[in-house]
Amino acid sequence: MPAIESSSGDRRVATQNRNDRRIILLALFGVTAVAWLYLLATRQSMSDMAMDDMPGMVMPMASSWTPTAWALTFAMWWVMMLGMMVPSAAPMILTFATLNRSKRAHGQSFVPTSVFVLGYLIVWGIFSLCAAAAQWALDRIALLSPMMATTSPVLGGILLILAGLYQFTPLKQTCLRNCRSPFAFVLNHWRDGWAGALRMGLEHGAYCLGCCWVLMALLFVVGVMNLLWVAAIAVFVFAEKLLPGGVWIGRVGGGVMVGFGMLLLTQG
C-alpha cells in the first residue's frame, strides 16, 4: 500500500508540474504577444502623427522631451525588452517553477514564480531607463534620425564593432553560460524565501543583460522602432542562448558585426 500511495503521489505531482508549465508558458506567451502588439500600435501611432505633423517625422524633437515624453519613452523601451527577452528567459522561469513545485510537494516553503520574474523585469527596467537617457542624449546633440537611428556612420560603425568584439570576451561567455544552463544556474544560485527568489531573478536578469546589452544598443544603428530589426535581434538572442550551436552562432554573428562596422566606418 505505501508503494501504491507513493506512486499515486508521484503521478499527482507530475500532473501538477505539467499543468504549471502550461500555465506559465501561456502567461509568458501572453506577455510577449501583448508587448509586440503594444510596439506595433506605438509604431503605427507614431507614423500617423508624423503624417499629420510633418512628413517623415516619427519622433519628437529635443524640445519636446517633457516628463510625459520621458515616461512614454521609458515604457516603450521596457515593453520592447519584454517582447525581446521573455521568450529566451522561458526555460529559466520554467526550471525555477518546477523546483518550487517540488519543494511545495515535499512540504517545504514555496515562493510564487512571479517573484523571480519580478527580479528579472527590474533589471531590464533599469536598462530601459538607461536606454531612454541615451535616446534623449542622442536627440539633444542631433545624432538621431526620425526613425530613431543614429545619423552618424562613425557612431554606428563603432557600436557594431564593439558589439561584435564583445561576443568574444570572457564576460560575454560567462554570462552566456549562465543563461544557457537553467538547471545549473538554479542549483548554484538557489536562495530560499521571497527575498531569495527576487535576488535570483535579479541575478539571472543581470546575466541576461551581460549577454545582450551591446546587442540592444545596436537598435540605435538600425532604428529603435524598426520592428523587423527588433525581431531579428530577438531571434539572434534566442538562438544564441537556447540552440545547441548557440555559442558559435554568437561568434559568427560577432564577426559579421565587426565586418559591417568597419564598412560603416569607411563611409564616415
C-alpha positions in Angstrom: 0.0 0.0 0.0 2.7 2.6 0.8 4.3 1.9 -2.6 1.0 2.4 -4.4 0.3 5.6 -2.4 3.8 6.9 -3.2 3.3 6.1 -6.9 0.0 7.9 -6.9 1.5 10.9 -5.2 4.4 11.0 -7.8 1.9 10.9 -10.6 -0.1 13.7 -9.0 3.0 15.9 -8.6 4.0 15.2 -12.2 0.5 16.2 -13.4 0.7 19.4 -11.3 4.1 20.1 -12.8 2.7 19.7 -16.3 -0.2 22.0 -15.6 2.1 24.6 -14.0 4.3 24.5 -17.1 1.3 25.0 -19.4 0.0 28.0 -17.3 3.4 29.6 -17.2 4.1 29.1 -20.9 0.7 30.6 -21.7 1.4 33.6 -19.4 4.8 34.2 -21.0 3.3 33.9 -24.5 0.6 36.3 -23.5 3.1 38.8 -22.1 5.2 38.6 -25.3 2.2 38.9 -27.5 0.9 42.0 -25.6 4.4 43.5 -25.8 4.6 43.1 -29.5 1.0 44.4 -30.0 2.0 47.5 -28.0 5.1 48.0 -30.1 3.1 47.7 -33.3 0.4 50.1 -32.1 3.1 52.6 -30.9 4.8 52.3 -34.3 1.6 52.9 -36.1 0.6 55.8 -33.8 4.0 57.5 -34.4 3.6 57.1 -38.2 0.2 58.6 -38.1 1.5 61.6 -36.0 4.3 62.0 -38.5 2.0 62.3 -41.4 -0.2 64.8 -39.6 2.6 67.0 -38.3 5.5 66.7 -40.7 6.3 64.3 -43.4 9.0 61.8 -42.3 8.8 62.9 -38.6 8.5 59.8 -36.4 9.7 61.1 -33.0 9.5 64.4 -31.1 12.5 66.8 -31.3 14.6 67.6 -28.3 12.4 70.5 -27.2 9.5 68.0 -26.8 11.2 66.0 -24.0 8.5 66.6 -21.4 8.1 64.3 -18.3 5.3 62.6 -20.2 7.6 62.0 -23.2 10.2 60.6 -20.9 7.7 58.2 -19.3 6.4 57.1 -22.7 10.0 56.5 -24.0 10.9 54.5 -20.9 7.7 52.5 -21.2 8.4 51.8 -24.9 11.9 50.5 -24.1 10.8 48.4 -21.2 7.9 46.8 -23.2 10.4 46.2 -26.1 12.8 44.4 -23.8 9.9 42.2 -22.5 9.0 41.3 -26.1 12.6 40.5 -27.0 13.8 38.8 -23.8 10.9 36.9 -22.3 11.0 34.1 -24.9 14.6 33.3 -24.2 14.1 33.5 -20.4 11.2 30.9 -20.5 13.4 27.8 -19.8 14.9 29.5 -16.7 11.5 30.6 -15.4 10.1 27.1 -16.0 13.0 25.5 -14.2 12.5 27.8 -11.2 8.8 27.0 -11.2 9.4 23.2 -11.4 11.8 23.2 -8.5 9.5 25.3 -6.4 6.6 22.9 -7.1 8.8 20.0 -6.0 9.6 21.9 -2.7 6.0 22.6 -2.1 5.1 18.9 -2.8 7.6 17.9 0.0 6.1 20.4 2.5 8.9 23.0 2.1 8.5 26.7 1.7 7.1 27.8 -1.6 7.6 31.1 -3.5 5.4 32.2 -6.4 7.3 32.2 -9.7 6.2 35.8 -10.3 8.6 36.9 -7.6 11.5 35.5 -9.6 10.1 37.1 -12.8 9.8 40.5 -11.0 13.5 40.5 -10.2 14.2 39.7 -13.9 12.0 42.6 -15.1 13.5 45.0 -12.6 16.9 44.5 -14.3 15.6 45.2 -17.7 13.6 48.2 -16.4 16.9 49.7 -15.2 18.4 49.1 -18.6 15.3 50.7 -20.3 15.8 53.8 -18.1 19.4 54.0 -19.4 18.3 53.4 -23.0 15.8 56.2 -22.7 18.5 58.5 -21.4 20.8 57.5 -24.3 18.0 58.3 -26.7 17.5 61.7 -25.1 21.2 62.4 -25.3 21.5 61.5 -29.0 18.4 63.6 -29.8 19.8 66.6 -27.9 23.0 66.5 -30.0 21.1 65.9 -33.2 22.5 62.4 -33.9 19.2 60.7 -34.1 17.1 60.4 -37.2 13.3 60.5 -37.2 13.4 56.7 -37.3 15.4 56.8 -34.1 18.6 55.6 -35.8 21.9 57.3 -35.5 22.7 59.7 -38.3 26.5 59.2 -37.8 28.1 56.4 -39.8 31.1 56.6 -37.4 29.0 56.1 -34.3 27.1 53.3 -36.0 30.3 51.6 -37.1 31.8 51.9 -33.6 28.7 50.4 -32.0 28.7 47.5 -34.4 32.4 46.8 -33.9 32.0 47.0 -30.1 29.0 44.6 -30.2 31.0 42.2 -32.5 34.1 42.2 -30.3 32.1 41.8 -27.2 30.8 38.5 -28.5 34.3 37.1 -27.9 35.0 38.5 -24.5 35.3 36.3 -21.3 32.5 38.4 -19.7 30.1 37.6 -22.5 31.0 33.9 -22.4 30.4 33.8 -18.6 27.1 35.4 -18.9 26.1 33.2 -21.8 27.0 30.0 -19.9 24.7 31.1 -17.0 21.9 31.8 -19.4 22.3 28.6 -21.4 22.2 26.3 -18.4 19.0 27.0 -16.3 19.3 24.0 -14.1 23.0 24.7 -13.2 22.1 28.4 -12.6 19.3 27.4 -10.2 21.5 24.9 -8.3 24.4 27.3 -7.9 22.3 30.4 -7.1 19.4 29.0 -5.2 18.1 31.1 -2.2 15.1 30.3 -0.1 12.3 32.7 0.6 10.7 35.6 -1.2 13.8 37.8 -0.9 15.9 34.9 -2.2 13.7 34.4 -5.2 13.8 38.1 -6.0 17.6 38.1 -5.8 17.7 35.1 -8.0 15.6 36.9 -10.6 17.9 39.9 -10.3 21.0 37.8 -10.8 19.6 36.0 -13.8 18.5 39.3 -15.3 22.0 40.6 -14.7 23.5 37.7 -16.6 21.0 38.2 -19.5 21.8 41.9 -19.5 25.5 41.0 -19.6 24.8 38.8 -22.6 22.8 41.3 -24.6 23.2 44.9 -23.6 25.5 45.8 -26.5 23.2 44.0 -28.9 20.3 46.2 -27.7 22.5 49.2 -28.3 22.5 48.2 -31.9 18.9 49.4 -32.1 20.3 52.9 -32.4 22.1 51.7 -35.5 19.2 50.0 -37.3 16.4 52.2 -35.8 14.7 51.8 -32.4 11.2 51.4 -33.9 12.3 49.3 -36.9 10.4 46.3 -35.7 11.8 44.0 -38.4 15.3 44.6 -36.9 13.9 44.4 -33.4 12.6 40.9 -34.2 15.8 39.9 -35.9 17.9 40.8 -32.8 15.4 39.0 -30.6 15.7 35.9 -32.8 19.5 36.1 -32.6 19.4 36.4 -28.8 17.0 33.4 -28.6 19.3 31.3 -30.9 22.4 32.2 -29.1 21.0 31.4 -25.7 18.9 28.3 -26.4 20.0 26.5 -29.6 22.7 23.7 -29.4 25.1 25.7 -31.5 24.3 29.0 -29.9 27.9 29.8 -28.9 29.0 29.5 -32.5 26.0 31.4 -33.7 27.1 34.3 -31.4 30.7 34.2 -32.6 29.7 34.1 -36.3 27.3 37.0 -35.6 30.1 38.9 -33.8 32.4 38.5 -36.9 29.6 39.8 -39.1 29.0 42.8 -36.9 32.7 43.7 -36.9 32.7 43.5 -40.7 29.7 45.7 -41.1 31.0 48.1 -38.6 34.3 48.5 -40.5 32.3 49.1 -43.7 30.3 51.8 -42.0 33.5 53.5 -40.7 34.8 53.7 -44.3 31.6 55.6 -45.2 32.1 58.1 -42.4 
